[in-house]
Amino acid sequence: MRRRDFLQASLAAAAVLPVQRLIAADAASVADVPARTFTGSITTVRGSDIRDLAASMRGPVLVAGQDGYDSARRVWNAMFDKKPAVIARCASPSDVMRAVTFAREHQLLTAVRAGGHSLSGKSTCDGGIMIDVSLMQGVRVDPKARIARVEGGSLLAHLDRETKAFGLVTTAGTVSHTGAAGLTLGGGFGRVGRRFGLACDNLRSVDIVTTNGQLLTASDEENQDLFWGLRGGGGNFGVATSFEYRLHEMNPTILGGVIAWPGAQARDLLRFYAEFSHSAPDELNTDLTLAPGPNGQSLAMLEVCWSADKAAGERALKPLRAFGKPLFDKIGAMSYLAMQSGNDESSAAGSRFYSKSGFFTDMTPAITDTLLEAFENAAPGRVAIMLQQGGGVIGRTAVNAAAFPNRQANYWAMAAIGWKDAAEDEKNIATARGAWKRIEPLTSGFYVNSMSEDEYSRVAANYGPNYARLQKVKKQYDPVNLFRLNANVLPA
Ligand SMILES: Cc1cc2nc3c(=O)[nH]c(=O)nc-3n(C[C@H](O)[C@H](O)[C@H](O)COP(=O)(O)OP(=O)(O)OC[C@H]3O[C@@H](n4cnc5c(N)ncnc54)[C@H](O)[C@@H]3O)c2cc1C
């Protein structure tokens, strides 16, 4: 199917979908609402304008007090209990065009939401507009051309499930209820990233509504600069309505699982892991976690995913499985899909969460010892230290091939803490910050998809040689910086 045909087909499919009641039931009674502009001032959005927007859209438009408003404004991290003045729940690309135009004309502070997993709560806002594409879900795989066309609100679970049916895969993250849009636009690390590149490296094209309200296709053939910027530049340029990914053949049964050691063996394990992971083939991904165990003792866990020939994987994993005295070893043949959703429950939405993160190029002894000290000195049983592996194809891709700048990142490290009670916010944030303080000087750059507020002033430095080009693209497609709730690039 040609690209244009696909766009037409998506619009037609959306037209017959039983989308929920499209115009909020009590739209007729919408009052004027106070709202926040993107420059920070307070304005009033007329109820009649909101009614017009609702009447022009197929998806619902919601304001406080209407049915569905509270569930629509909820995001993964419960720390961000924000109240947008307007939520535009888009059901199609033309809805997105109307919502973006409305946001620009009213100069509203604009948040864009797909899977809602922004760790720093950037997909919601107080008083502005939330442009929500989470109703736009759907994946169409073309197995012959090895392409997946994915609607802008789809979750990784949708992508993985549909591609797997054809023995195909592309890089997706490690928790399957994460949105494909946010993850891909910022980079996209995952269990097959070392073998196939970041999610953004696998993009063939993106359909996007930019600030002027027009729907564009960005690819190697058209709007090339925009396409370059979208692969790592996050949500800076508009609202993506669909993505085309390149797919790869892969056996849907992988060799994977978790192997764990008691915390007492963590120091030696970390040293061993530094060597082992450094020399690992691209087909092997290993993610390490230091975490409090169920009985109060700490655990060092490695989750592995070998995505190629099983016998070769068993050989590659032999030294790891022979290391020290594991508490358990649950590595075996398993479905890739089961592995991709294995962390879904433990990472469910609704908890409060705070993390600090950054990249390491190499795991030097200074780094492994610091990670351990940070973990051990944090209040016992509270902070987890996690390392997700990069490198492989990701690291062999040129820094200027796409906007994603951190190609040297062999390890994405995070100090994370989750909790339920808002009364513990201050204490827990301080604990995570305290742990990270020791680690941060050893990092080189950070991942825009896991930034905390502290990093927002360092976005330009983090993009390094790619920042100037990003600024030019920003100026062309979002000169007023409507899309600023992200790792914000200032227009040139
Ligand atoms: C539990 C969990 C696990 C994670 N695991 C991984 C992982 O394995 N690998 C990895 O790389 N990252 C991972 N992340 C980080 C993840 O990549 C980011 O949080 C990402 O932004 C989530 O995308 P989303 O669509 O769910 O988020 P949202 O909160 O909906 O969006 C986040 C941001 O992305 C932009 N955005 C979203 N949708 C669009 C759109 N349609 N058009 C334009 N801009 C848009 C906006 O700037 C928005 O603020 C994880 C996060 C969580 C919470």
The ligand as an SDF file (V2000), in Angstrom:
LIG
                    3D

 53 58  0  0  0  0  0  0  0  0999 V2000
    7.7290    2.2380   32.9530 C   0  0  0  0  0  0  0  0  0  0  0  0
    8.6180    2.9180   31.9380 C   0  0  0  0  0  0  0  0  0  0  0  0
    9.5100    2.1610   31.2030 C   0  0  0  0  0  0  0  0  0  0  0  0
   10.3300    2.7720   30.2530 C   0  0  0  0  0  0  0  0  0  0  0  0
   11.2040    2.0070   29.5310 N   0  0  0  0  0  0  0  0  0  0  0  0
   11.9350    2.5610   28.5510 C   0  0  0  0  0  0  0  0  0  0  0  0
   12.7770    1.7770   27.7260 C   0  0  0  0  0  0  0  0  0  0  0  0
   12.8830    0.5700   27.8860 O   0  0  0  0  0  0  0  0  0  0  0  0
   13.4570    2.3930   26.7510 N   0  0  0  0  0  0  0  0  0  0  0  0
   13.3850    3.7300   26.5320 C   0  0  0  0  0  0  0  0  0  0  0  0
   14.0320    4.2220   25.6180 O   0  0  0  0  0  0  0  0  0  0  0  0
   12.6090    4.5100   27.3130 N   0  0  0  0  0  0  0  0  0  0  0  0
   11.8810    3.9550   28.3050 C   0  0  0  0  0  0  0  0  0  0  0  0
   11.0880    4.7400   29.0940 N   0  0  0  0  0  0  0  0  0  0  0  0
   11.0910    6.1890   28.8940 C   0  0  0  0  0  0  0  0  0  0  0  0
   10.1300    6.5330   27.7580 C   0  0  0  0  0  0  0  0  0  0  0  0
   10.8120    6.4190   26.5360 O   0  0  0  0  0  0  0  0  0  0  0  0
    9.5950    7.9490   27.8960 C   0  0  0  0  0  0  0  0  0  0  0  0
    8.9520    8.0980   29.1070 O   0  0  0  0  0  0  0  0  0  0  0  0
    8.6540    8.2860   26.7220 C   0  0  0  0  0  0  0  0  0  0  0  0
    8.5190    9.6760   26.6450 O   0  0  0  0  0  0  0  0  0  0  0  0
    7.2870    7.6660   26.9040 C   0  0  0  0  0  0  0  0  0  0  0  0
    6.4920    7.8580   25.7810 O   0  0  0  0  0  0  0  0  0  0  0  0
    4.8980    7.9630   25.9560 P   0  0  0  0  0  0  0  0  0  0  0  0
    4.3190    8.1860   24.6110 O   0  0  0  0  0  0  0  0  0  0  0  0
    4.4050    6.8290   26.7530 O   0  0  0  0  0  0  0  0  0  0  0  0
    4.8170    9.2260   26.8760 O   0  0  0  0  0  0  0  0  0  0  0  0
    3.9590   10.5630   26.9360 P   0  0  0  0  0  0  0  0  0  0  0  0
    4.0200   10.9450   28.3650 O   0  0  0  0  0  0  0  0  0  0  0  0
    2.6410   10.4070   26.3070 O   0  0  0  0  0  0  0  0  0  0  0  0
    4.8140   11.5360   26.0700 O   0  0  0  0  0  0  0  0  0  0  0  0
    6.0940   11.9440   26.4950 C   0  0  0  0  0  0  0  0  0  0  0  0
    6.5480   13.0700   25.6150 C   0  0  0  0  0  0  0  0  0  0  0  0
    6.7360   12.5920   24.2870 O   0  0  0  0  0  0  0  0  0  0  0  0
    6.2820   13.5590   23.3440 C   0  0  0  0  0  0  0  0  0  0  0  0
    5.1970   12.9430   22.5820 N   0  0  0  0  0  0  0  0  0  0  0  0
    4.3750   11.9200   22.9560 C   0  0  0  0  0  0  0  0  0  0  0  0
    3.5430   11.6210   21.9620 N   0  0  0  0  0  0  0  0  0  0  0  0
    3.8290   12.4320   20.9370 C   0  0  0  0  0  0  0  0  0  0  0  0
    3.3280   12.5900   19.6150 C   0  0  0  0  0  0  0  0  0  0  0  0
    2.3540   11.8220   19.1460 N   0  0  0  0  0  0  0  0  0  0  0  0
    3.8750   13.5430   18.8300 N   0  0  0  0  0  0  0  0  0  0  0  0
    4.8690   14.3340   19.2880 C   0  0  0  0  0  0  0  0  0  0  0  0
    5.3780   14.2290   20.5270 N   0  0  0  0  0  0  0  0  0  0  0  0
    4.8720   13.2840   21.3330 C   0  0  0  0  0  0  0  0  0  0  0  0
    5.8360   14.7670   24.1300 C   0  0  0  0  0  0  0  0  0  0  0  0
    6.9210   15.6660   24.2190 O   0  0  0  0  0  0  0  0  0  0  0  0
    5.5390   14.2000   25.4960 C   0  0  0  0  0  0  0  0  0  0  0  0
    5.7430   15.1240   26.5460 O   0  0  0  0  0  0  0  0  0  0  0  0
   10.2590    4.1660   30.0590 C   0  0  0  0  0  0  0  0  0  0  0  0
    9.3710    4.9230   30.8170 C   0  0  0  0  0  0  0  0  0  0  0  0
    8.5510    4.3060   31.7440 C   0  0  0  0  0  0  0  0  0  0  0  0
    7.6080    5.1300   32.5690 C   0  0  0  0  0  0  0  0  0  0  0  0
  1  2  1  0
  2  3  1  0
  2 52  2  0
  3  4  2  0
  4  5  1  0
  4 50  1  0
  5  6  2  0
  6  7  1  0
  6 13  1  0
  7  8  2  0
  7  9  1  0
  9 10  1  0
 10 11  2  0
 10 12  1  0
 12 13  2  0
 13 14  1  0
 14 15  1  0
 14 50  1  0
 15 16  1  0
 16 17  1  0
 16 18  1  0
 18 19  1  0
 18 20  1  0
 20 21  1  0
 20 22  1  0
 22 23  1  0
 23 24  1  0
 24 25  2  0
 24 26  1  0
 24 27  1  0
 27 28  1  0
 28 29  2  0
 28 30  1  0
 28 31  1  0
 31 32  1  0
 32 33  1  0
 33 34  1  0
 33 48  1  0
 34 35  1  0
 35 36  1  0
 35 46  1  0
 36 37  1  0
 36 45  1  0
 37 38  2  0
 38 39  1  0
 39 40  1  0
 39 45  2  0
 40 41  1  0
 40 42  2  0
 42 43  1  0
 43 44  2  0
 44 45  1  0
 46 47  1  0
 46 48  1  0
 48 49  1  0
 50 51  2  0
 51 52  1  0
 52 53  1  0
M  END
$$$$
